[in-house]
Amino acid sequence: MDERLGLNMLIERHLADPRTGHNRQFPLRDLFRQSVYSRLAGYEDTNDAERLAEDPTFRM
């Protein structure tokens, strides 16, 4: 879907990343995509993704 919509290119072209230091562990485009896809999946925010990351079922 990213390739078809050009989401990565749009993010990199139009959004500046003001973060510095350790706050840049993950690229802004990845964080933005996670937020968009989480909302499309019906989650209210990315806290749900964080909880799922700790679930043993998803660590297999």
Secondary structure, DSSP 8 states (H G I E B T S, - for coil): -HHHHTHHHHHHHH------GGGGSS-HHHHHHHHHHHHHTT-SSTHHHHHHHH-GGGG-
